Amino acid sequence: MMANGKGSYAVFLDRDGVINEVVFRQGKPASPRSLEEFRFCEAVVAALEQLAEGGFRLFVVSNQPDVARGLLAPSVLQAMSDRILASLPIERVLTCVHDDADGCSCRKPKPGMLHTVASSEGINLRRSFFVGDSRKDMQAGTAAGCVTILLQRPYNQGVEADHRVASLGQAAELIVGELKHAKTDDLVRHRLSR
């Protein structure tokens, strides 16, 4: 279960709405466009530390199309990523800066960013989890073979996931508990809740 001396299973996390607060623009959830708007979600540090202590490697995978749309400077996006890496037990932050029309393989719901991490870091995707707050997150996680966990938000009703929880802390408890009870190299694929 080791690759390069590190664990081979991971938790992939969306960024906006999971790591940091979303910003509402015209009543819809959106990404922050400045460092002033970029604020970590409550209790994110404790939840991520619990996952890291549980043996999981942690990676952020995020769509950031505001770069392609000219609404977010690449330097500001990099500063946000740097803040995550400096403040949280995250190994890497991967971002797709393309828009839907670009047809790239990295933009969620495609699983390209997860496959990139799996290939370069020796991650077993079937023994890994994806935590997010959107349909695209859940679709990307499912396509990669991960167990998906949706953080319940007022804006994501009706999104299908393997599990739904109220907070990142609850997701961490579920993940650590699920791994402890797994009997095989692949996680037990039963679904605890919908």
N, C-alpha and C positions, 0 to 999 in steps of 0.2 A: 504493500500500500504506500510505498515511499517512492518519490522521484526527486532526484537531486537533494536527498536528505530531508525533503519536505513531504507533508501529507498529500495524497493524490485525490482528495475530495475537497469540494469547495462550496461556498455559498456565493452566488452571484447576486448582486443587488442593483436594482435600478437606482438612479440618483435622485431626481426630483420627486418629492413625495415620500421618499424612503430615507435617504440620507439628509436631505435638506428640505425645507418647507417649499411648497409650490407658491407661486405668485398668481393671484387671480387677476386676469385682464378681461374686461367686458364680461365678467361672470364665469369665465372658463379658467381651469387650472393651466398654468404656463410655467416655463422655466424662468429663473432669475436672469436678468440681463446686466446686472452690475454686482460688484462685491458687496455693496450696501444691501441689496436684496437677498444675498446669499446667506441664509441662516440655517444652522443645523437643526434637525428635528429634536424634540425633547427626548432625553434618555437614549440617544443613539450611541453614545460612548459605551454605556454599560451593556447594551445589547450586543454590540460588536465584540466587546471584550469577552463576553460569555461564549460567543461563537469561536473566537480565537483560542480561548482556553479549552474549548471542547475539541480542538484539533483541526478545525476547518480553516482553510485558506480563503481569504476574502477578496473579492474583485468587484469593482463597480463597472457596469456596462450601461451606457446612456446614449440615447438619441439627442443630438443638439442641433436641429435643423436651423435654428436662428442664425448660425454662422453662415450657412449657405444663403439664407434670406437677407443677409446684411444687417441683422438686428443685434448681433452679438459679436464683439471683436474677439478674434482668436486668442489674443493676449489675455483678455478677461477670463475666457474659458480655461486657459491654462492656469491662471491664478486661482480659480476655483478648485481645479484638480490638485494643485499644489497644497491648498489649504486642507483638503481631504487627506492627502498623504501625510501631511505634517501633524494632523490632529487625531487621526483615527487609525486603527490597526488594519488598514487596507493595503494590499500589496501593489495593486495596479488600478488605474482608472482608464478605461477604454471609452472613447466617445466616437460616435458616428456624426460627422458634421454635414452629411448629405441631406437632401430633401427627397421626398417620395419620387419625384420625377427622375432622379439621378439613376435609379435602378441598381444601386450598389448591393453587395452581399452582406454588408455589415449593419444596415439599418433594421432594427427590430420592426416587424415580427420575425425577420430572418434571423437565424442563429449564428451568423458569421462571427460576431465578437466572442461568443462562447466557444466556438470551434477554434478560434485563434488562441485563446487562453489554454484550452485543453491540449492543443498541439504543442505549444511552446513550454507549458508548465507541467505536462504529464498528468492532467486532471482526468479523473474518471467521471464523465458527465452523468452516468446512470447512478452514481453514488453522490450526486451533488444536488443542490437546491437553487431555485431562483425565487427571490423575493422582490415583488414589484407592486405597483398600484394601478396598472392599466392592462387592457386587453392585449396590446402588443407585447408587453412583458411576459404575460402568461403564454402567449403563442410562441414566443422565442424560446422560453424555457421548455415547453412541451416538445418543440421541434428538435431541441438538443438532447432530449431524453432526461431532463432534470425533473425532480418533484417541484411543483409550483406552489407558491404561497402568496396569496393576494392580501395586501393590507387594506382593510375595509375603509373606504372613503365615501363621502356623499356623492362623488362624481363617478364611481365605478360600479354602481349597482348592475347586476345582471352579467358581470364578467365571470366566466367559468375558470375555475382553478382547482387544483387538488385539495387545497386547504384555504380557508379564509380566517384571518385573525384580525384583532383590533389594533395591534401595535407591533412594532419591531421586537420589543421585549417578548411578546407572546410567540412570535415567529422563532426567536432564538430558543425558547424553551421547547417548542415543538421539534425543532431540528435536532437539538442535542438529545432529546428523548427518543426520537425516531431512530437515530443512529445507534444509540445504546441497545435498542431492541431488535435491530436488524440481525438476521441469522446468517445471511449469505453475503457474497461480494456485492450483489446488487441490493438496493434497498427493497424492503417489503413494499410492494406496489399497491397495497390496500390504501384506501382513502379514508382518513379519520373524519373529515367533515367536508361539506360543500358550501 
